[in-house]
């Protein structure tokens, strides 16, 4: 296994995916909790406003229902009261639920991790549990919790001190004013603490992510090994490419038997041509140099395909065309002379074998 000092490469996407499948995910529970708390401080005010109006309406209808004890009116009152209660509380519940889902997905992604649901009996090991309790990571979590409590107390203290001063120096004229002062003070404390907690949650998440990425760092050797596993061993890839090239060559050589002519130069190059009217122009069905050219000539001899010695035209076709291409317009005249010669030999029954053109064909420079 590579030394940590050698782990200089960022984790690959495969490494990150495997870590996620094992449950190694950067996540801060504080982020979700404090985001929900901050949203609650905003939504509670509107919930209380709607709830007060709904409660007043329900009390009014309750008095009417009590004055006229009818079963139908009582049923309608109960249904309306339940609907008003749900309508008052629903925005708060829906808002907190949506926020929790969004924050959770933002941290760990949308794909669920079912492996975390499987029982891990190694966690029941007493000695490992004691070791985790006294590990540096556990002490860090304790220190972090103490620091968070200290920060939250420091943030909440000004609001608490202000509320204490208001309660001792100001005299509320009514219970409503006292309740309003208490509620606004509590919301202020919760909002301040929530903002501070949210900042702590973001910092904690970034630290968790940084620590995870550091744990998943890879050495160059590990990256190379993973690349081999994904793309295959280089020797195997070369063997596969060689085999594919051989199959392609064999397929090309098999097309020579259906060619009309093979033009050669005389031993270095060979190009096999076939003319089909539906293609519009003759096409190159095979070409090669050296040993492949020799195989093309041998295949032509085996199938009685005429072989014509025309060096200039052979070189021009070899450079200008790939296998499967029709010949370019610039070579139409030269190839027409060649095919006319071959078709004339075929009409006389002397097409097979090796031939020289009676006169050179016009090949453009």
MARFIKOL-19913 format. One record per residue: x, z, y of N, C-alpha, C in turn. Coordinates in pm, whole numbers. Example, Ala and Ser with C-alpha at 12.3 -4.5 7.8 and 13.67 -1.06 7.14 Angstrom:
<pts>
- 1319  780  -569  1230  780  -450  1320  780  -330
- 1285  708  -225  1367  714  -106  1290  787  3
</pts>
This chain:
<pts>
- 85  0  -119  0  0  0  88  0  124
- 46  -75  226  128  -88  345  128  41  425
- 244  67  490  258  184  577  173  163  702
- 125  276  760  44  266  881  120  200  995
- 253  219  997  334  158  1103  337  7  1091
- 305  -46  972  305  -191  951  168  -252  978
- 68  -170  1002  -67  -222  1025  -80  -262  1172
- -40  -383  1201  -37  -433  1339  -143  -537  1367
- -217  -580  1264  -314  -688  1281  -456  -633  1294
- -536  -696  1379  -675  -656  1393  -751  -684  1263
- -851  -602  1232  -927  -625  1108  -999  -759  1110
- -1000  -825  998  -1068  -953  985  -1219  -932  974
- -1299  -1037  997  -1444  -1023  981  -1484  -973  843
- -1410  -1014  739  -1441  -968  604  -1416  -819  592
- -1305  -772  649  -1273  -628  645  -1381  -548  717
- -1426  -597  831  -1530  -527  906  -1662  -525  828
- -1692  -637  761  -1816  -643  683  -1812  -547  566
- -1698  -540  498  -1685  -447  386  -1693  -303  432
- -1633  -273  549  -1640  -137  603  -1784  -100  635
- -1858  -196  688  -1998  -170  720  -2077  -143  593
- -2048  -220  487  -2118  -199  360  -2088  -62  301
- -1968  -9  330  -1932  125  282  -1988  235  372
- -2047  196  483  -2102  295  575  -2008  336  685
- -1893  269  698  -1797  299  805  -1841  226  930
- -1916  294  1014  -1974  233  1133  -1949  326  1251
- -1911  267  1362  -1895  346  1485  -2033  381  1539
- -2061  511  1546  -2195  553  1588  -2187  690  1651
- -2260  707  1761  -2266  836  1827  -2411  885  1830
- -2443  991  1756  -2580  1044  1760  -2620  1089  1900
- -2522  1136  1978  -2553  1182  2114  -2611  1071  2200
- -2566  948  2176  -2611  836  2259  -2761  817  2245
- -2810  816  2123  -2954  798  2102  -3034  918  2154
- -2984  1039  2128  -3057  1160  2168  -3070  1169  2319
- -2959  1149  2390  -2963  1165  2536  -3033  1049  2604
- -3026  930  2546  -3101  816  2602  -3251  844  2590
- -3293  899  2477  -3433  935  2460  -3475  1045  2556
- -3387  1143  2577  -3418  1251  2670  -3433  1200  2812
- -3342  1108  2853  -3350  1053  2988  -3478  972  3005
- -3512  892  2905  -3636  815  2914  -3758  907  2918
- -3750  1017  2845  -3863  1111  2843  -3887  1172  2981
- -3780  1199  3055  -3797  1257  3189  -3870  1161  3283
- -3857  1031  3255  -3929  931  3337  -4072  915  3288
- -4088  909  3156  -4220  883  3100  -4311  1004  3105
- -4254  1124  3105  -4338  1245  3105  -4421  1254  3232
- -4362  1215  3346  -4437  1224  3472  -4564  1139  3467
- -4550  1012  3421  -4669  927  3413  -4764  978  3305
- -4709  1034  3198  -4794  1087  3092  -4876  1206  3143
- -4810  1294  3219  -4882  1409  3274  -4990  1364  3372
- -4959  1262  3454  -5059  1212  3550  -5181  1156  3478
- -5154  1069  3378  -5266  1014  3302  -5338  1123  3223
- -5262  1218  3168  -5323  1325  3091  -5414  1413  3176
- -5371  1439  3300  -5455  1522  3389  -5587  1452  3419
- -5579  1321  3448  -5702  1248  3477  -5792  1243  3353
- -5728  1221  3237  -5806  1216  3113  -5869  1352  3083
- -5793  1459  3107  -5845  1593  3079  -5963  1626  3170
- -5954  1586  3295  -6064  1609  3389  -6189  1533  3344
- -6167  1407  3303  -6281  1327  3257  -6342  1387  3130
- -6256  1436  3040  -6307  1495  2915  -6387  1622  2943
- -6338  1706  3037  -6412  1828  3071  -6548  1795  3130
- -6552  1690  3214  -6680  1651  3274  -6778  1603  3167
- -6729  1521  3075  -6816  1473  2968  -6855  1584  2872
- -6766  1683  2856  -6799  1796  2769  -6916  1873  2825
- -6917  1889  2957  -7029  1959  3018  -7160  1883  3000
- -7154  1749  3012  -7275  1671  2991  -7322  1679  2847
- -7226  1674  2754  -7264  1681  2612  -7321  1817  2577
- -7265  1923  2637  -7318  2057  2608  -7458  2073  2665
- -7486  2006  2778  -7619  2016  2837  -7724  1939  2760
- -7682  1839  2686  -7777  1759  2607  -7724  1748  2465
- -7746  1853  2382  -7689  1856  2245  -7752  1752  2153
- -7703  1630  2165  -7751  1522  2080  -7634  1475  1992
- -7662  1449  1864  -7554  1410  1770  -7486  1281  1813
- -7563  1189  1860  -7506  1060  1900  -7415  1076  2021
- -7459  1156  2118  -7377  1181  2236  -7250  1258  2199
- -7262  1352  2106  -7145  1430  2064  -7043  1341  1993
- -7091  1249  1911  -6999  1156  1841  -6928  1067  1942
- -7005  1016  2039  -6944  929  2140  -6844  1006  2225
- -6877  1131  2255  -6783  1214  2332  -6654  1238  2254
- -6665  1269  2125  -6546  1294  2044  -6457  1170  2036
- -6520  1053  2015  -6442  929  2007  -6373  899  2140
- -6447  918  2249  -6388  890  2381  -6275  987  2412
- -6293  1114  2377  -6188  1214  2402  -6062  1181  2322
- -6079  1141  2196  -5963  1105  2115  -5892  983  2173
- -5972  884  2217  -5911  764  2275  -5836  796  2403
- -5891  880  2487  -5824  918  2612  -5693  991  2583
- -5692  1078  2481  -5571  1150  2445  -5462  1055  2395
- -5504  962  2309  -5407  864  2256  -5354  776  2368
- -5442  731  2457  -5400  645  2566  -5303  716  2660
- -5318  846  2674  -5230  921  2763  -5092  941  2701
- -5089  963  2569  -4962  995  2503  -4891  871  2449
- -4967  764  2423  -4910  645  2358  -4790  586  2432
- -4795  567  2565  -4678  509  2633  -4550  590  2611
- -4563  723  2609  -4446  808  2586  -4391  787  2446
- -4478  790  2345  -4433  775  2207  -4377  635  2181
- -4447  533  2230  -4400  396  2208  -4268  371  2278
- -4258  420  2401  -4135  402  2477  -4015  467  2410
- -4033  590  2362  -3923  659  2295  -3886  591  2164
- -3988  543  2091  -3961  474  1964  -3882  345  1987
- -3928  264  2084  -3859  138  2113  -3716  165  2160
- -3699  266  2244  -3565  298  2293  -3474  341  2178
- -3525  423  2087  -3444  468  1973  -3401  350  1887
- -3494  256  1865  -3460  138  1784  -3356  53  1855
- -3373  31  1985  -3279  -54  2059  -3140  7  2061
- -3131  137  2088  -3001  203  2092  -2936  202  1954
- -3018  227  1850  -2963  225  1714  -2911  88  1674
- -2988  -16  1705  -2944  -152  1672  -2821  -189  1752
- -2815  -147  1879  -2699  -179  1961  -2572  -116  1904
- -2585  -2  1839  -2467  65  1784  -2428  13  1646
- -2525  2  1557  -2491  -28  1417  -2540  -163  1371
- -2613  -239  1454  -2660  -370  1414  -2798  -362  1351
- -2854  -482  1327  -2991  -489  1276  -2999  -482  1125
- -2890  -516  1055  -2894  -518  908  -2889  -375  853
- -2983  -337  768  -2982  -201  713  -2870  -184  611
- -2821  -62  600  -2714  -31  505  -2771  63  399
- -2806  5  283  -2871  85  179  -2771  168  99
- -2643  135  109  -2544  211  32  -2537  356  77
- -2568  381  202  -2566  519  252  -2677  602  191
- -2779  534  136  -2890  607  74  -2859  649  -68
- -2755  590  -129  -2720  626  -266  -2654  763  -270
- -2684  843  -370  -2622  976  -377  -2472  966  -404
- -2395  1046  -332  -2250  1051  -350  -2215  1191  -399
- -2197  1206  -530  -2176  1338  -588  -2037  1393  -556
- -1947  1307  -507  -1816  1358  -469  -1826  1452  -350
- -1934  1440  -272  -1952  1529  -158  -1987  1671  -201
- -2026  1687  -327  -2059  1820  -378  -1936  1895  -425
- -1821  1833  -418  -1696  1896  -460  -1660  2006  -360
- -1652  2131  -408  -1627  2245  -320  -1491  2237  -254
- -1390  2198  -330  -1255  2195  -274  -1242  2087  -166
- -1303  1972  -192  -1300  1868  -89  -1378  1911  34
- -1489  1982  11  -1565  2032  125  -1486  2130  210
- -1414  2223  146  -1330  2317  220  -1219  2244  294
- -1165  2141  230  -1059  2065  294  -1110  1994  419
- -1233  1942  410  -1290  1876  527  -1317  1975  639
- -1355  2099  603  -1384  2199  706  -1262  2235  789
- -1145  2235  727  -1023  2276  798  -939  2155  839
- -994  2034  828  -917  1916  865  -910  1902  1016
- -818  1819  1061  -801  1796  1206  -925  1731  1264
- -993  1647  1185  -1114  1582  1235  -1224  1684  1262
- -1237  1785  1173  -1340  1888  1195  -1310  1970  1319
- -1184  2007  1338  -1148  2083  1457  -1172  2000  1583
- -1147  1870  1573  -1173  1784  1688  -1321  1781  1721
- -1407  1775  1619  -1551  1775  1643  -1596  1905  1708
- -1537  2019  1661  -1570  2148  1721  -1530  2151  1868
- -1407  2106  1897  -1359  2103  2036  -1445  2012  2121
- -1486  1901  2064  -1570  1807  2137  -1707  1868  2168
- -1762  1941  2072  -1891  2005  2095  -1883  2112  2205
- -1775  2192  2200  -1757  2294  2304  -1742  2229  2440
- -1664  2121  2446  -1644  2052  2574  -1776  1995  2625
- -1858  1939  2534  -1986  1884  2576  -2077  1992  2632
- -2080  2107  2564  -2162  2216  2615  -2116  2259  2753
- -1984  2268  2772  -1931  2306  2903  -1969  2207  3011
- -1960  2077  2981  -1995  1975  3080  -2144  1982  3113
- -2228  1998  3012  -2372  2002  3035  -2411  2125  3116
- -2348  2238  3087  -2377  2359  3166  -2335  2339  3311
- -2218  2278  3331  -2170  2255  3467  -2263  2161  3544
- -2319  2062  3474  -2410  1969  3541  -2545  2036  3570
- -2592  2117  3476  -2724  2179  3493  -2721  2297  3590
- -2606  2359  3608  -2601  2483  3687  -2651  2466  3831
- -2613  2361  3905  -2664  2349  4042  -2816  2347  4049
- -2881  2275  3957  -3027  2270  3958  -3086  2406  3923
- -3025  2474  3826  -3074  2607  3788  -3058  2704  3904
- -2942  2700  3971  -2919  2790  4084  -3016  2760  4198
- -3042  2629  4222  -3137  2593  4327  -3277  2640  4293
- -3316  2629  4166  -3449  2675  4126  -3461  2826  4141
- -3356  2899  4102  -3360  3044  4115  -3373  3085  4261
- -3301  3016  4349  -3311  3048  4493  -3451  3018  4545
- -3510  2905  4498  -3644  2869  4546  -3748  2971  4499
- -3736  3017  4376  -3832  3114  4324  -3822  3249  4394
- -3702  3285  4438  -3683  3417  4499  -3707  3419  4648
- -3693  3303  4714  -3706  3299  4860  -3835  3237  4907
- -3896  3152  4824  -4019  3085  4867  -4137  3147  4792
- -4244  3165  4865  -4363  3224  4804  -4466  3113  4784
- -4505  3093  4658  -4605  2990  4629  -4743  3041  4666
- -4822  2960  4738  -4954  2999  4782  -5057  2993  4670
- -5027  2915  4566  -5124  2903  4457  -5051  2881  4326
- -5128  2897  4218  -5071  2872  4085  -5032  2725  4070
- -5108  2636  4133  -5077  2492  4123  -4941  2462  4183
- -4912  2524  4299  -4782  2502  4362  -4669  2558  4276
- -4693  2675  4215  -4592  2735  4129  -4564  2648  4007
- -4672  2595  3946  -4655  2507  3831  -4583  2378  3872
- -4618  2323  3989  -4553  2201  4036  -4404  2222  4060
- -4369  2338  4123  -4228  2368  4149  -4151  2386  4018
- -4215  2455  3923  -4149  2476  3793  -4129  2343  3721
- -4231  2258  3722  -4221  2129  3653  -4115  2039  3715
- -4113  2030  3848  -4014  1943  3913  -3873  1994  3890
- -3856  2127  3890  -3723  2183  3864  -3679  2155  3721
- -3770  2171  3627  -3736  2144  3487  -3700  1997  3467
- -3775  1907  3530  -3746  1764  3517  -3611  1730  3579
- -3580  1793  3692  -3450  1768  3756  -3336  1813  3666
- -3352  1933  3608  -3247  1982  3516  -3232  1889  3396
- -3345  1850  3336  -3339  1762  3220  -3277  1627  3255
- -3313  1575  3373  -3261  1443  3412  -3110  1449  3434
- -3063  1551  3504  -2920  1564  3529  -2841  1581  3398
- -2896  1669  3313  -2828  1693  3185  -2831  1566  3099
- -2943  1492  3104  -2954  1371  3023  -2855  1264  3068
- -2840  1249  3199  -2744  1150  3250  -2603  1187  3205
- -2569  1316  3221  -2436  1360  3177  -2419  1342  3027
- -2522  1377  2949  -2514  1361  2805  -2503  1214  2765
- -2571  1126  2840  -2563  984  2809  -2422  931  2834
- -2362  975  2942  -2223  935  2969  -2131  986  2858
- -2152  1110  2816  -2072  1165  2706  -2094  1084  2578
- -2221  1044  2552  -2252  965  2433  -2182  830  2434
- -2180  765  2552  -2111  635  2562  -1962  652  2536
- -1902  756  2596  -1760  781  2575  -1732  812  2428
- -1821  892  2368  -1804  926  2227  -1815  803  2139
- -1909  713  2170  -1923  590  2092  -1798  502  2103
- -1748  488  2226  -1627  407  2244  -1509  467  2170
- -1501  602  2171  -1391  667  2099  -1407  648  1948
- -1532  662  1899  -1557  641  1756  -1520  497  1715
- -1556  402  1799  -1525  262  1767  -1375  238  1767
- -1307  297  1866  -1161  280  1872  -1095  341  1749
- -1140  459  1708  -1082  525  1591  -1109  443  1465
- -1232  388  1453  -1264  307  1337  -1179  182  1331
- -1164  114  1445  -1083  -7  1447  -937  24  1413
- -890  141  1455  -754  180  1421  -740  206  1271
- -842  268  1212  -839  293  1068  -843  164  987
- -909  61  1042  -925  -64  970  -815  -166  999
- -716  -127  1080  -606  -219  1109  -539  -264  979
- -487  -385  978  -430  -443  857  -285  -485  882
- -210  -488  775  -74  -542  782  -78  -693  763
- 30  -760  797  36  -905  781  17  -945  635
- 73  -861  545  60  -891  404  -85  -884  359
- -158  -784  408  -299  -771  372  -380  -890  423
- -348  -935  545  -418  -1051  600  -391  -1175  515
- -264  -1193  475  -229  -1308  393  -295  -1302  256
- -300  -1181  197  -365  -1167  68  -514  -1199  78
- -577  -1152  185  -719  -1181  203  -742  -1330  222
- -652  -1395  297  -663  -1539  317  -651  -1614  185
- -561  -1566  99  -547  -1629  -33  -674  -1612  -115
- -734  -1494  -108  -855  -1468  -185  -970  -1556  -136
- -977  -1578  -4  -1086  -1655  51  -1067  -1805  29
- -946  -1854  48  -920  -1997  42  -850  -2040  -85
- -808  -1945  -167  -740  -1980  -291  -589  -1984  -272
- -517  -1973  -382  -372  -1978  -379  -325  -2115  -330
- -220  -2121  -245  -172  -2251  -195  -135  -2348  -306
- -73  -2297  -414  -38  -2385  -524  -163  -2444  -590
- -265  -2360  -603  -389  -2408  -664  -455  -2512  -573
- -453  -2487  -439  -512  -2583  -347  -439  -2716  -353
- -306  -2712  -362  -230  -2836  -371  -263  -2911  -500
- -276  -2834  -609  -311  -2897  -736  -449  -2961  -729
- -543  -2893  -663  -679  -2948  -650  -676  -3075  -567
- -601  -3072  -453  -593  -3192  -369  -527  -3307  -445
- -423  -3275  -524  -357  -3379  -601  -453  -3440  -704
- -530  -3353  -768  -626  -3401  -866  -733  -3487  -799
- -780  -3445  -683  -881  -3523  -610  -826  -3659  -570
- -698  -3660  -523  -637  -3788  -486  -624  -3880  -607
- -587  -3822  -724  -575  -3903  -845  -710  -3962  -885
- -816  -3881  -876  -950  -3931  -909  -989  -4043  -814
- -959  -4025  -683  -992  -4129  -586  -915  -4258  -614
- -785  -4245  -652  -705  -4364  -684  -760  -4434  -808
- -795  -4356  -910  -848  -4417  -1031  -980  -4490  -1004
- -1063  -4431  -918  -1188  -4498  -883  -1160  -4628  -809
- -1061  -4624  -719  -1025  -4745  -644  -970  -4854  -738
- -882  -4812  -830  -824  -4910  -923  -933  -4973  -1008
- -1035  -4896  -1045  -1143  -4951  -1128  -1223  -5057  -1054
- -1217  -5058  -919  -1289  -5157  -841  -1218  -5292  -841
- -1092  -5294  -880  -1015  -5419  -877  -1077  -5522  -971
- -1133  -5477  -1085  -1192  -5569  -1181  -1305  -5651  -1122
- -1371  -5603  -1018  -1481  -5678  -956  -1439  -5753  -832
- -1309  -5758  -801  -1261  -5827  -682  -1256  -5978  -705
- -1255  -6055  -597  -1242  -6201  -605  -1097  -6244  -604
- -1011  -6166  -537  -871  -6204  -527  -790  -6080  -492
- -664  -6078  -536  -567  -5976  -496  -454  -6050  -427
- -430  -6015  -303  -323  -6078  -226  -206  -5981  -223
- -81  -6032  -249  34  -5944  -265  150  -5989  -178
- 257  -5904  -176  366  -5926  -81  508  -5902  -137
- 560  -5956  -231  491  -5987  -357  484  -5863  -446
- 574  -5762  -420  573  -5642  -504  549  -5514  -426
- 570  -5516  -292  558  -5392  -215  412  -5355  -187
- 330  -5454  -153  191  -5427  -115  98  -5511  -200
- -24  -5461  -214  -130  -5535  -282  -263  -5496  -220
- -348  -5596  -191  -480  -5571  -134  -581  -5653  -212
- -685  -5588  -264  -790  -5656  -339  -909  -5679  -249
- -960  -5804  -247  -1072  -5842  -162  -1190  -5885  -247
- -1309  -5855  -198  -1432  -5899  -264  -1527  -5950  -158
- -1590  -6065  -185  -1684  -6122  -89  -1825  -6116  -145
- -1913  -6048  -70  -2055  -6045  -102  -2130  -6087  24
- -2216  -6190  14  -2284  -6242  135  -2360  -6135  213
- -2419  -6036  141  -2497  -5933  212  -2412  -5844  301
- -2282  -5837  274  -2192  -5758  359  -2153  -5832  485
- -2168  -5966  487  -2138  -6044  606  -1994  -6091  614
- -1902  -6017  553  -1759  -6053  555  -1694  -5993  431
- -1582  -6048  387  -1512  -5990  273  -1471  -5845  302
- -1469  -5763  197  -1431  -5624  213  -1311  -5591  125
- -1239  -5485  168  -1123  -5438  93  -1173  -5336  -8
- -1154  -5365  -138  -1199  -5271  -241  -1084  -5188  -294
- -960  -5230  -271  -845  -5152  -316  -723  -5200  -238
- -632  -5107  -214  -505  -5144  -153  -403  -5037  -189
- -277  -5074  -186  -174  -4977  -219  -36  -5035  -201
- 61  -4945  -206  201  -4984  -192  278  -4922  -308
- 389  -4986  -344  475  -4933  -448  407  -4927  -583
- 404  -4805  -642  349  -4789  -776  200  -4821  -780
- 127  -4788  -673  -16  -4818  -670  -37  -4969  -664
- 48  -5039  -587  39  -5185  -583  63  -5244  -721
- 158  -5188  -795  184  -5236  -931  62  -5214  -1020
- -6  -5099  -1007  -127  -5074  -1086  -238  -5172  -1050
- -249  -5207  -920  -351  -5303  -879  -323  -5439  -940
- -196  -5481  -940  -162  -5610  -999  -191  -5610  -1150
- -156  -5499  -1217  -181  -5492  -1361  -330  -5495  -1392
- -410  -5425  -1311  -555  -5425  -1333  -612  -5563  -1307
- -559  -5633  -1207  -605  -5770  -1179  -574  -5862  -1296
- -454  -5847  -1354  -418  -5931  -1469  -508  -5899  -1589
- -544  -5773  -1604  -627  -5734  -1719  -767  -5792  -1708
- -818  -5812  -1586  -953  -5863  -1566  -953  -6009  -1520
- -839  -6077  -1528  -828  -6219  -1489  -867  -6242  -1344
- -833  -6147  -1257  -854  -6164  -1113  -733  -6237  -1057
- -752  -6347  -985  -637  -6421  -934  -553  -6338  -837
- -421  -6351  -849  -327  -6281  -761  -255  -6387  -680
- -267  -6376  -548  -210  -6478  -459  -98  -6416  -378
- 14  -6486  -373  130  -6439  -297  121  -6492  -154
- 92  -6400  -61  86  -6435  81  130  -6313  162
- 262  -6298  186  316  -6175  247  256  -6140  383
- 248  -6238  474  201  -6207  610  57  -6157  609
- -30  -6223  535  -169  -6181  528  -182  -6046  459
- -101  -6022  356  -107  -5893  285  -72  -5779  378
- 36  -5797  453  76  -5690  547  -30  -5667  654
- -88  -5775  705  -191  -5761  809  -314  -5689  756
- -359  -5724  635  -474  -5655  576  -444  -5509  546
- -323  -5482  496  -287  -5344  462  -289  -5254  586
- -241  -5308  699  -237  -5229  823  -375  -5215  886
- -455  -5321  880  -579  -5324  959  -698  -5261  888
- -697  -5252  756  -818  -5213  683  -795  -5091  596
- -898  -5009  585  -904  -4902  486  -991  -4948  370
- -981  -4878  259  -1063  -4914  143  -1211  -4897  179
- -1288  -5002  153  -1430  -5001  186  -1462  -5070  316
- -1361  -5104  398  -1384  -5173  524  -1399  -5323  501
- -1479  -5386  587  -1479  -5533  592  -1362  -5576  679
- -1314  -5697  658  -1196  -5743  731  -1231  -5761  878
- -1136  -5743  968  -1163  -5763  1110  -1181  -5911  1144
- -1245  -5935  1257  -1274  -6072  1299  -1146  -6153  1313
- -1038  -6089  1359  -913  -6162  1381  -858  -6224  1254
- -895  -6172  1138  -843  -6222  1011  -944  -6310  936
- -1057  -6340  999  -1159  -6422  933  -1102  -6557  887
- -1033  -6625  976  -985  -6761  945  -883  -6758  831
- -791  -6662  837  -688  -6655  733  -750  -6623  597
- -845  -6528  593  -908  -6491  467  -998  -6604  418
- -1061  -6679  510  -1144  -6794  469  -1059  -6898  398
- -935  -6927  450  -846  -7019  382  -811  -6968  243
- -784  -6834  234  -748  -6774  106  -861  -6787  4
- -983  -6752  45  -1096  -6757  -49  -1130  -6900  -86
- -1117  -6993  9  -1143  -7134  -25  -1047  -7182  -133
- -921  -7140  -122  -822  -7176  -223  -859  -7115  -359
- -899  -6986  -360  -932  -6918  -485  -1057  -6977  -548
- -1161  -7006  -467  -1285  -7062  -522  -1260  -7203  -575
- -1166  -7275  -513  -1130  -7407  -565  -1064  -7396  -701
- -975  -7296  -717  -912  -7275  -847  -1016  -7235  -953
- -1112  -7152  -909  -1214  -7108  -1005  -1299  -7227  -1050
- -1327  -7322  -960  -1407  -7439  -998  -1333  -7525  -1101
- -1201  -7521  -1094  -1121  -7600  -1189  -1088  -7520  -1316
- -1130  -7394  -1322  -1103  -7312  -1438  -961  -7260  -1445
- -893  -7255  -1330  -753  -7211  -1328  -734  -7093  -1231
- -839  -7010  -1215  -831  -6904  -1115  -743  -6788  -1158
- -737  -6757  -1288  -662  -6638  -1330  -512  -6666  -1320
- -438  -6554  -1307  -293  -6565  -1300  -239  -6549  -1159
- -112  -6585  -1143  -39  -6565  -1016  -27  -6700  -947
- -53  -6704  -816  -56  -6831  -743  15  -6816  -609
- 62  -6929  -558  113  -6942  -422  23  -7038  -348
- -8  -7005  -224  -87  -7098  -143  -5  -7223  -114
- -70  -7338  -115  6  -7462  -89  67  -7463  52
- 3  -7396  146  57  -7386  280  19  -7249  339
- 104  -7194  425  76  -7061  482  -57  -7061  558
- -128  -6946  550  -253  -6931  626  -222  -6879  766
- -308  -6912  864  -281  -6868  1001  -313  -6718  1017
- -212  -6639  1033  -227  -6494  1051  -188  -6459  1193
- -279  -6399  1270  -243  -6364  1409  -135  -6257  1413
- -53  -6261  1516  56  -6166  1529  3  -6028  1560
</pts>
